[in-house]
Structures are given as C-alpha cells and as structure tokens.
C-alpha cells in the first residue's frame, strides 16, 4: 500500500508540474509576440510617415490618402 501511495504522489507531482508549465507562456513565444507587435507598429508608422511626406509634396490624391490611412489603421488594429 505504501508503494502505491508513493507512485500516486509522484504521478500527481508530475501532473502538477505539467499544469504549472502550461499556464506560463514560454519566453520564446513571448519574445516572438513582442517582435511581431513591433513589426506591425513599425508598418503602421511607416505608412503614416509616407502619407505625411507625400501630402507635404502634394503628390497624393484624396483616395490615395484615404487608402493609405486605412492601411495604417489596419496595421494598428492587428496589434489588439
């Protein structure tokens, strides 16, 4: 009976450890998520910067402005 309890305790400890690990996201995934968000934000900022520069030169039509700003907003929405 004693050995059964020991085996059961080891199995329970292993299950508890696995559950604890599954609750914590691995650092690699967290780092990749941050990199992905940074790239998306950079894409949105690049789009807005390009629109700003071209608007300053007067080389954008209103439809191009609307399209570019909509693209930037989509990049930002991807972050949420």
TADAVEN-V606952 format. One record per pair of residues at least 24 apart in sequence whose ideal C-beta (glycine too) atoms are under 6 Angstrom apart, sorted by sequence separation. I is the first residue (numbers start at 1). GAP is how many residues later the second one is. D is the distance in whole Angstrom. If there is no record, write none. Layout:
I_GAP_D, I_GAP_D
This chain:
47_24_5, 48_24_5, 47_25_4, 44_28_5, 44_31_3, 43_32_5, 44_32_5, 40_35_5, 40_38_5, 40_39_5, 37_42_6
